[in-house]
Amino acid sequence: MHAQPYRRILALLVALGAASSAAQPASTTPYAALYQVLEPARQAAQFDRLLPMARVESTLSGVRPASIKLVIKAKTGDIAVPIDAQGLITFPMSDALVAENPVVQSNQPKGSLTLTLTFALKLPDTQRIAWADLAAALEQARVMISKQLGSDRPTSVAGAEFHFAVGSNASITLSGKGERLLVADDSGRIVVMADASTAAEKPALLISGKPLVVVPYLRP
């Protein structure tokens, strides 16, 4: 079983959606509720090696992110929430909107959407990554996740998950005292463990190509 990248799922957004019939009222959720779940993205600004990513997805098969619409019904006018082809959203984080607390509407059926917040690791955009750069990003992830989950839900950042395009035949070579070749699985995923022996060796990472994203690898 693969460990899942750190994420928070907003149950309220699952119930967000606009009715398909004009005779029915639109289903909505308060802006402040979404803000509260996405607020850790603001906290991540203090970490230079973390990149927050908010993603909206449909639980219905065949629904592409491009067809999902979210609109903040502010007093000053409708504010469309940008959603890219991967479902990543740019949600306006505004204290003024928190105070106003407008509703947020969607064009999708009620109960069909989920919103997740993950934190990616920001690593040098090169095919050779020094172990020190990876270790620094993982340490920031440990601090951030500890703040969010609290001491009552201990989670270990055991390494990093590199995600590549499926079928890319990606690989990572750990080059230290010797060389170890890691090959992507069928989903395009490679896990680099940051165990004590590897951390002591401090190998460089030689990457075959640019990953789509790198996230902390967690285990309880």
N, C-alpha and C positions, 0 to 999 in steps of 0.2 A: 504493500500500500504506500503510495507516494504521500509525503507530507505536503500540506497545502500552504501556499504563500500567505503571509499575514493579511487578513482582510476583516473588515467589519461589514456586516450585512444589515441594511435598514429595513426592518419589517414593515414600517409604515409605507415605504415606497411600493412594496408589493401590492398594496391596495390602491395605488394611484393609477388613474386611468380615466379617459374621457368616454362617455357613453357613445355608442355608435349611432344612436337615434337622436334626432334633434328634440324629440319630445321628452327625453330623459335628461335630468340634470347631470352636469359633468362631475365625475368623481375627482376629488382633490385631496391634497394633504398640505399642512401648514409649512410655509417656508422655513420657520424656525426649527422644525423637526429635522428637515434635511440639513440645515446648517449645523445642527448639533452633531450629527453623525460625521459630517465632512470637516468639522472644525480641526481635527488632528492634522489635516493637510496644512493648515496655517502654522501649527506648531513645528512642522517639519522644516519650515523656512530657516530655522536655526541650525539645521544640519546640512552642510555643504555636499555631503555624499549620498543624500537620500532624495528621491523624486516621488512625490505623491501622485497616485493615479486613481481617479474615480471613474468607474465604468457602469453603465446601465445596460441591462440585458433583458430580453424577453424569455419567459419560460415556455413560450409557444414555439413549436418547430416552424422553421421557414421565415421567421420574422428577423429581418436584417436590421442592424443598428441604424442604417440610413433612413429607415421608415419610422423610427421612434421620434416623437416630438415631445419636448417638455417646454412649458411656457409659464413664466412667473407673472401672475396677474397683479402687477404693481399699480399703485394709484397714478403714477406718471405714465403708465402705458405698459403694454405687454413686453416682456423681456424673454426672448427665445434663448434657450440654453443650448449652446453649440455641442453637437455630438458627432464624432468622426466615424470613419468606416469601421473601426474596431470597437466602437461603443464608448470610447473615452469621452468624458464630458468636461466642459469648462464651466463650472457652476459659480455664478457671481456670489462672492462672500462679502456681505455688506452689513455693517452694524445698523445702518439706517433701515435696511430691509428686515432685519431681525426685529427692530422696534415696530415697524409697520406690520410685519408678519402676514404678507399676502398669501393667497393659496397658489399652489402649483398644479397645473393640469397636464394631462398627457392625452395623446390620441390613441393609446392602446387600451385593450379591454381591462376592466378592473381586475386587479389581482394577478396580472401577468408580467409585472416588471420587478426586477431586483436591482439594487444599487450596491456596489461594493467599493471599498476603499483599500487600495494596496500601496505598498511603498517599494519602489524599485531602487536598486543600488546604482549610483552614478559612478562609473568607472572610466578610466581614460579610453578615448575612442581610438585605440590602437590594437594591433593584433598581438602585442606583447604587453602583458600587464604584470607589474611588479607585485609580489605578495604583499608588500607593505600597503599598497593602494587597496587591495581587496580586504585586508585585515582592518584597515581604518573604516571602510564602509560598513563592514560587518559589526564593528564595535558601535557605530552610530545607530545601526539597526537594533542592537541589543538595548541600548538606552531608550530609544523611541518606543519599542514594543513593550518594554518593562513599564514605561509610564502609562501606556494605554491599557494593558491587561491587568496591571497591579500585581502585587506580591502573592495574592491568593490564587492566581492562575499562572504559575511559573511556566515559561516556555523558553526553550533553548534555541538560539540561533546557531545551528550546527554547521552551516556552510552557505554556499550560494548556488541557486538554480539558474543555469544559463538556458534560455529558450531560443531555439533557432527555428527556421521554417521547416516544416515537415518535408522530408525527402532531400534535405540539403546535404546529408552525409557529413554533418559538422563534427568537429573533434576539438579537444583541448589537450595539449601536452603539458604536463607538469614537469618543468625542467629545473632540477636542483642537483642533488648528489648523483642522481640518475635521471631517467626519463620514464614517465608513466603516461600512457595514452588513454584518454577517456573518449568514448564514442557516443554520440547522441542516440537515444532510444527511438522507438517508432514515432513518438510524439515530438521529436526534435529537442529533447531535454537532456541536459548534462548536469549532474550534481557534483560540485567540488566541495569535499568535506574539509572543514577547518579543525580537524582533530589535533591533539597535542603534538603528535609526531610530525605531522605535516607543517604545523605552525612553527615548530622548531627548525625544520629544514628550510622554510621560507622559499619554496620554489617559485620561479616565474611561470606565468600562464601564457602559453603560446596558442592562440586561438585561430582556427582555420578561416573564420569569417566573422562578420559583425553579427552579434546576437540580436534578436528582436527585443529582448528585455532580460534583465538579470534581477532576481528577487531573492530575499533571504530564504534559506532552507530551514524550516522549523521542525522541531520535534518536542514532545512534552518532556 
